[in-house]
Amino acid sequence: MEMELSSIPIRELFEKAVAVFKTQLEEKAVNLSLNVLEELANVKGDNNKITWVLTNLISNALRYTSSGGHITLSAESFGSYVQVSVSDDGPGIPYEYQSKIFDKFVQVKSDKTVGGSGLGLAICKEIVRAHGGTIWVDSVPGLGSKFTFALPVAE
């Protein structure tokens, strides 16, 4: 995977990704909030690829969050990494899917499933790994999901 690495401010990533969904958020009446400390270190990454990961995670959260629901983007330092999270208050992911959700062609079956190839999270995983990071999900069925990925701090 070819990458153009640079030092990226997390707030810039969030603002760029959120702008893509402004209309959809308003139409669906989903509230999106940002939780980023001003003094957070920049990450080392390919701006376009990391933005793609973030927009994919927001898109999934928006798809599964009901009207009037909430999505939160947050970031925090964790050693030599910055952890970026997309949380929602949607239906959550059944436990039987959680261990394989980042595999190719896996889709969670629900009444919200609308097409798709089941490749989005697998591609997210490959992009994050190519940056030297990791990605995971924490979810409780009925209580929402939190997708987190860690990227190295820019030096």
N, C-alpha and C positions, 0 to 999 in steps of 0.2 A: 504494500500500500504506500503510494507516494504521499508525502506530507510536507506542507510548508509550515514549519514550526515557528512560533513567535510567543512573546509574552502577552497573555490575554487577561484583561481584568474581568472578573466574574460578573460584575454588575453590567458591563457592556454585553456579555453573552446573554444575560437574562433579558435585557432591554431589547436586543435584536430578536430574540426568540418570541418574546411576548407580543411584539409589534405584529408578527405574522398572524396571531390569533385574536387580535383586538375585536374584530367584527364577530367572529364565532362566539367569543366569550359574552359579548353583549347580547347577541341573538338568543343564546341559550340561558342567559341570566346566571352565568357561573362567575363567581368572584375569584380573582387570582391575586395573590399577594406575594410580595418579595420579602425575604428575611436574609439580608446580607449585611455584615458589618463593613463599615467604610474602610477599615484598615486591613482587610483581608488581602493576602498575597495574591499576585497574579499566578495563573497556571501556565505551564508550557504545553502548547498544543497547536494543532491546525485549526484555525478559527472556523472555517467552513465545516469541517468534519465534526467538531465539538458542537457547533450550532445545530447540525443535523441531528446529533444524538439528543440534544435538549428538546428540539422541536418534535422529534418522534415521541419522546416521553410525555410531553405536554399534550400532543395530539391524542395519545392513548388515554391520558387522564381525562381529557375533555370528552372523549367518546363514552367513557364509563361513568362520568359524574352527572348526576341528575340536575335538572334545572333548579337553580337556587343553591346549588352545591358550592364547594370551595376547593381550590387548588392552591398549594403553597410551593413556591420555589425558595429553597434555602441553600446556604453554603456556609461551611465552617472549616477552619484549619484543623488538621489532624496529623501532627508530626510534619513530615516533608511532603504532605499531600493536602489538597483541598477536596473536601467531600461535597458534592453537589447533589441535592435531592429534589425530587418532584413528588409531592404528596397529594392525595386526593381523599375525599370522603365518599367515594363510590362504593360499589358492592364488595370490593376486595376480591382476592384470587383464591379459588378453592385450593386447599392444601395439596391435592394430588397433582396440580399443575406447577406449583411453585419451584420444584427442583428441575423442571425441564422447560420453563418459560423462555429461556434464552437460547434454546435449541432451534434449528431451522424447521420451518413449517409447523410449529406448534402454535395453536390458537386456543384461547380459553373459550369454551362453548358457553354462550349465554344469550339472552334475548337482545343484548347490545351488539352481538357479533354482526358486523356488516362488511362482508367481503374481506379483502386483504389477503396477503400471501403467507402470513406467519413468518416473515423474514425481518421485520423491523427490529425486534429486540435482539435477534441473532447478529444483525449488522451493527447495532449499538455495541454489543459485546466485543465484536472484532475491532471496531474503531477504538474503544476504550483500551483494550489490550494492546493495540498498536502504539498507544501513547504511554504504555507502562503502567496502566491503571487497572482497576477492577470495577465491576458493576454487580449489584445484587438487588433483591427485592425483600421487603418486609411487608407482610400483609396478613390481616385477620379477616376471614370471610364475614361480611356484614359491616365491617368497620373501616374499609378503605385500604389503600396501598401506598407504599413509599418506595420509590425507585431511587437508588443512590449510586453514584459513580464517583470514584476517586481519581484525581489527576495529579501528577507531580507539580510541585511549586516551581515557578520559573526562577532561575538563578540570576 
